[in-house]
Amino acid sequence: MSTHHPIAVVGAGLGGLTLARVLHLNGIESTVFDLDASPTARSQGGMLDMHEDSGQAALRAAGLHDEFRAVIHRGGEAMRILDQEATVRMADDGEGGTRPEVDRGVLRDLLLGSLPDGTVRWGAKVTGVRALEDGRHEAMFADGRTITADLLIGADGAWSKVRPLVSDATPAYLDLSFVEAHLLDADTRHPESAAVVGNGMMFALAEGHGFLAHRTPAGSLHVYAALRTPADWATSGPIDFKDIEAAKASLLEHYEGWDTRLRALIAEADGEFVARPVHALPVGHRWDRVPGVTLLGDAAHVMSPFAGEGANLAMLDGAELATAIAAHPDDIEKALTVYEQALFPRSEAAAAASAENLDLCFAPHAPQPLVDQMAFYRAAAETAMANVTD
């Protein structure tokens, strides 16, 4: 059974939903296909900081900025950088910041709620795509269905099924793995861990490993233990992450000598650990214009999270692609050219910053390189503000 769609989007993440929302505001119909069985089939992850010139710009284009402001995590912009002795090397209370924090799941629900019923088709796992002789593209689903589309958009993440239509590139492992953990009801059940993390984001770093953690609006701690490890460590290495107590003991071996309050982020974790190897496409990834297909978000430029740009760029990609289509409704190739001409240099700059920041965070003498960089950013911001005031 096959159906035809003028615009088909693969992936109902933040980028694909922003695209669909801005198209809807411009009177253009699209259909979004997602492999999840429902909007609540899995956790959407932790907190995001929305950048003024990307994520927030996309929300304004989507007509949802006021609704976004109503659900931000007040005080969540606070940040602190610690060393392995839990000495605070830098602290910022976040007051006056321009990058509000929001729960990823809440933001996704906001976008979903802004779309007409039926825009997103759940339980639609794409298994392959191909170009047809008439210029359209076909997508095949796990349940045997197929669709055709005049415009096929890959918003389907790092391991995109749509990307091979335009590029042979695949994400490479960055010699870094995260192990995700949660400490629930932290102020009551884990007060020392809550105190060391603070009100927002915390980095605790040393050469080759560290912790990234943030407080959620519900009062839990969302933690990533970060380790320089071989490529197969997270998937087939020595740790059985389903055996919680054994995994705790094995992980803690990597943090010998660390302050007990930081080690508690592993030792007192609630529930299972999830290992997440970190991958990225090559910096400067781009492709030649292929009629009737394009990419956005991680499908186009997956990078490490150390520039904080992944979700922000995905949403900006979606908004700008929709805006280009609305501006050139009778010439989709012109729209895609306009979109990609802006996409490529923007994503290259972000990917380069992400790669540099990853190395900086786990360099010898960490966390000092990150402390120095944040001091540089703060001084530059203060200078810019002074110039505006003058």
Buried (B, 14 or more C-beta within 10 A) or exposed (E): EEEEBEBBBBBBBBBBBBBBBBBBBBEBEBBBBBBBEEBEEEEBEBBBBBBEEBBBBBBBBBEBBEBBEEBBBEBBBBBBBBBBEBEEBBEBBBEEBEBBBBBBBBBBBBBBEBBEEEBBBBBBBBEEBEBEEEEBBBBBBEEEBBBBBBBBBBBBBBEBBBBBBBBEBEBEBBBBBBBBBBBBEBEEBBEBBBEBBBBBBBBBBBBBBBBBBBBBBEBBBBBBBBBBBEBEBBEEBEBEBEEBEEBBEBBBEBBEEBBEBBBBBBBBBBEEBBBBBBBBBBBEBBBEEBEBBBBBBBBBBBBBBBBBBBBBBBBBBBBBBBBBBBEBEEEBEEBBBBBBEBBBEBBBBBBBBBBBBBBBBBBEEBBBBBBEBBEEEEEEEEEEEEEEEE
